[in-house]
Amino acid sequence: MNRHYYTSDNLDELETVEQELEAKGISTEQIHVLSEKDADVERHHLHDVPSFMKQDVVHSGEIGAVVGVVLAALVLGGAYLLGWTATAAGWVPFIFLAIVLLGFCTWEGGFFGIQVPNAHFRRFRNKLQEGKHVFFVDVEPEQEVVLEQVVNHHPKLKVAGTGTAAPHWIVAWLHRWHQFKRTI
């Protein structure tokens, strides 16, 4: 999947674009609006970016986990090479320390990520501060033509680039989940 970013200062137009895309087969789960005016986005019934995803918790947590794995490997390797595992204590305290280090580094990375904007959205910080909204759509290669047709009918929508989209399986799962919730 590919992600296409657009900017606009008109939520009415974004609402129309979203409705046109949905009418042509692009699901709601593929369409998002990033804005600092969450109440206005909600009032226009647009699919906004959850506040959790506006922060860099996942990305920073992954970096913390990598650091934790390296530290855990150093603890286990160091204990083995220094012969500390051959003592009466054995491997248990070192395995426990490695697990604690991995968990702590992952937690600390996620904690740091709460404090910074999502790495994918940092480039739009100035646009958001200017009061603009970032409209982005995750599309399959065969949906590119549909997206282009709809966007071409909205000249006020400014192209802001492309990026990596959410994996297909996540979008499909979210779509099924929302359909399930509607049937309840």
C-alpha positions as CSV (number, residue, x, y, z in Angstrom):
1,M,0.0,0.0,0.0
2,N,1.1,3.6,-0.6
3,R,0.2,6.6,1.5
4,H,-0.6,9.9,-0.2
5,Y,-0.6,13.1,1.8
6,Y,-2.5,16.3,0.9
7,T,-3.0,19.6,2.8
8,S,-6.0,21.8,3.0
9,D,-7.5,24.5,5.2
10,N,-11.1,23.6,4.3
11,L,-12.7,20.8,6.3
12,D,-15.9,21.0,4.2
13,E,-13.9,20.1,1.1
14,L,-12.1,17.3,3.0
15,E,-15.5,15.9,4.0
16,T,-16.6,15.9,0.4
17,V,-13.3,14.2,-0.7
18,E,-13.7,11.5,1.9
19,Q,-17.3,10.8,0.8
20,E,-16.3,10.6,-2.8
21,L,-13.5,8.2,-2.1
22,E,-15.7,6.0,0.0
23,A,-18.4,6.0,-2.8
24,K,-15.7,4.8,-5.2
25,G,-14.6,1.9,-2.9
26,I,-11.9,3.2,-0.7
27,S,-12.8,2.3,2.9
28,T,-13.0,4.7,5.8
29,E,-10.1,2.9,7.4
30,Q,-7.8,4.0,4.6
31,I,-8.6,7.7,5.0
32,H,-7.4,9.9,7.8
33,V,-7.2,13.6,8.7
34,L,-4.4,15.0,10.9
35,S,-5.3,18.3,12.5
36,E,-4.7,20.3,15.6
37,K,-8.4,21.1,15.5
38,D,-9.8,17.8,16.6
39,A,-13.2,19.1,17.6
40,D,-13.7,20.6,14.1
41,V,-12.6,17.3,12.5
42,E,-15.1,15.4,14.6
43,R,-17.9,17.9,13.8
44,H,-17.3,17.2,10.1
45,H,-17.5,13.4,10.7
46,L,-14.0,12.9,9.3
47,H,-11.9,9.9,10.2
48,D,-9.2,11.6,12.4
49,V,-5.9,10.2,13.6
50,P,-6.2,8.8,17.1
51,S,-4.3,10.9,19.7
52,F,-2.2,7.9,20.5
53,M,-0.9,7.7,16.9
54,K,-0.1,11.4,16.8
55,Q,2.8,10.6,19.2
56,D,5.8,8.5,18.5
57,V,5.2,5.8,21.1
58,V,5.4,2.8,18.9
59,H,8.4,3.9,16.9
60,S,10.4,5.0,20.0
61,G,9.3,1.9,21.8
62,E,10.8,-0.2,19.0
63,I,14.1,1.7,19.2
64,G,14.1,1.2,23.0
65,A,13.5,-2.6,22.4
66,V,16.5,-2.8,20.1
67,V,18.6,-1.1,22.7
68,G,17.2,-3.5,25.3
69,V,18.1,-6.5,23.2
70,V,21.6,-5.3,22.7
71,L,22.0,-4.7,26.5
72,A,20.5,-8.0,27.3
73,A,22.9,-9.8,24.9
74,L,25.8,-7.9,26.5
75,V,24.7,-9.0,30.0
76,L,24.3,-12.6,29.0
77,G,27.4,-12.7,26.9
78,G,29.5,-10.9,29.6
79,A,28.2,-13.2,32.3
80,Y,29.1,-16.3,30.3
81,L,32.6,-15.0,29.2
82,L,33.5,-14.0,32.7
83,G,32.5,-17.4,34.1
84,W,29.8,-16.0,36.4
85,T,27.2,-18.5,35.1
86,A,29.4,-21.4,36.4
87,T,28.8,-20.2,40.0
88,A,26.1,-21.5,42.3
89,A,23.8,-18.8,41.1
90,G,24.0,-20.0,37.5
91,W,22.1,-18.3,34.7
92,V,19.0,-17.3,36.6
93,P,20.0,-13.8,37.9
94,F,21.5,-12.9,34.5
95,I,18.5,-14.0,32.6
96,F,16.3,-12.0,35.0
97,L,18.6,-8.9,34.6
98,A,18.4,-9.3,30.8
99,I,14.6,-9.4,30.8
100,V,14.4,-6.4,33.2
101,L,16.8,-4.4,30.9
102,L,14.8,-5.3,27.8
103,G,11.5,-4.3,29.5
104,F,12.9,-1.1,30.9
105,C,14.5,0.0,27.6
106,T,11.2,-0.7,25.7
107,W,9.2,1.2,28.3
108,E,11.6,4.1,28.4
109,G,11.6,4.3,24.6
110,G,7.8,4.4,24.6
111,F,7.8,7.0,27.4
112,F,10.1,9.2,25.4
113,G,7.8,8.7,22.4
114,I,4.8,10.1,24.2
115,Q,6.6,13.4,24.4
116,V,7.4,13.8,20.7
117,P,5.3,13.9,17.5
118,N,5.0,10.8,15.3
119,A,8.0,10.5,13.1
120,H,5.7,10.2,10.0
121,F,4.0,13.5,10.8
122,R,6.9,15.7,11.9
123,R,7.3,17.1,8.4
124,F,3.8,18.6,8.6
125,R,4.3,20.4,11.9
126,N,4.5,23.9,10.3
127,K,1.4,23.3,8.2
128,L,-0.5,22.2,11.2
129,Q,0.6,25.2,13.2
130,E,-0.6,27.4,10.3
131,G,-4.1,25.9,10.8
132,K,-4.0,23.6,7.9
133,H,-5.2,20.0,7.9
134,V,-3.3,17.0,6.6
135,F,-5.5,14.5,4.7
136,F,-3.9,11.2,3.9
137,V,-5.1,8.1,2.1
138,D,-3.6,4.6,2.1
139,V,-4.3,2.9,-1.2
140,E,-3.6,-0.3,-3.0
141,P,-1.8,0.0,-6.4
142,E,-5.1,-0.7,-8.2
143,Q,-6.8,2.2,-6.2
144,E,-4.3,4.8,-7.3
145,V,-6.4,5.8,-10.4
146,V,-9.5,6.3,-8.2
147,L,-7.6,8.5,-5.8
148,E,-6.1,10.5,-8.6
149,Q,-9.6,11.0,-10.3
150,V,-11.2,12.3,-7.0
151,V,-8.2,14.5,-6.1
152,N,-8.2,16.1,-9.5
153,H,-11.7,17.4,-8.9
154,H,-10.5,19.3,-5.9
155,P,-7.9,21.9,-6.9
156,K,-7.7,23.4,-3.4
157,L,-6.3,20.1,-2.1
158,K,-2.5,20.5,-2.3
159,V,-0.2,17.4,-2.8
160,A,2.1,17.1,0.2
161,G,4.0,13.9,-0.7
162,T,3.9,10.2,-0.3
163,G,5.0,7.7,2.4
164,T,4.8,4.3,3.8
165,A,1.2,3.1,4.4
166,A,-0.2,0.9,7.1
167,P,0.2,-2.8,6.1
168,H,-2.7,-4.2,4.2
169,W,-3.6,-6.7,6.9
170,I,-4.0,-4.0,9.5
171,V,-6.4,-2.0,7.3
172,A,-8.3,-5.1,6.4
173,W,-8.6,-6.1,10.0
174,L,-9.8,-2.6,11.0
175,H,-12.4,-2.7,8.2
176,R,-13.7,-6.0,9.4
177,W,-13.7,-4.9,13.1
178,H,-15.7,-1.7,12.2
179,Q,-18.2,-3.8,10.2
180,F,-18.6,-6.2,13.1
181,K,-19.2,-3.3,15.6
182,R,-21.9,-1.9,13.3
183,T,-23.8,-5.2,13.4
184,I,-23.9,-5.3,17.1
